[in-house]
Each structure stands twice: as C-alpha cells, then as structure tokens.
C-alpha cells in the first residue's frame, strides 16, 4: 500500500506520518519539488503563508512570495518499495 499526500507548506505532515508507521509505511518528503495549490484570496494570506513557511524552516522564495499556496508531496510506503522506486525518480516524472 502507498499513501500519497500533497501537504500545504504551511502545515506539518509529521503526525500523519507517525500514524502510518505502525502499518510499516515509511514517509518520504519530496523536498526538491512543490506544486501550486491555489492563489491567495485575501491580503492576509500572503503574510500568513510566508510566516508559516518560514517558521517551519522552509524558504518561501519564490513560491509563496508569488501569490500562491504551495504543496509538498509526501509518499508513505514500505522500505522495500522505497528502495525499488526512489522518490526522487518518481517526482522527476511530474
């Protein structure tokens, strides 16, 4: 079983990953690629997004600073599946 999630960079995926561990699923973060989720719809959203992403230790440049929320892909699967098909290879296909 594989579980894929596209998580807003303003949020943490840690608790979900921890819940999947007892099922033998190891979670990997595709740190080199993000995907635009939607444009900001208010004047407050850019500041919130930039502050939240920065607080999480990530760089909002050039993603959230260009009027979009962005997501980071996470993939949870067995260690054997991860070894057979590295996440970096899968993400490059997008």
WOTAKA-V265214 format. One line per field, one symbol per residue. phi: phi as a letter, one per 20 degrees, with the letter a starting at -180 (. if undefined). A space follows every 50 residues. Layout:
phi=???
//
This chain:
phi=.dcdbddgfecedgffgffegfemdeeddefecccfdaffdbfefgfgff fffffendefeefffdmcfcddfccdafffffffcgggfffffe
//
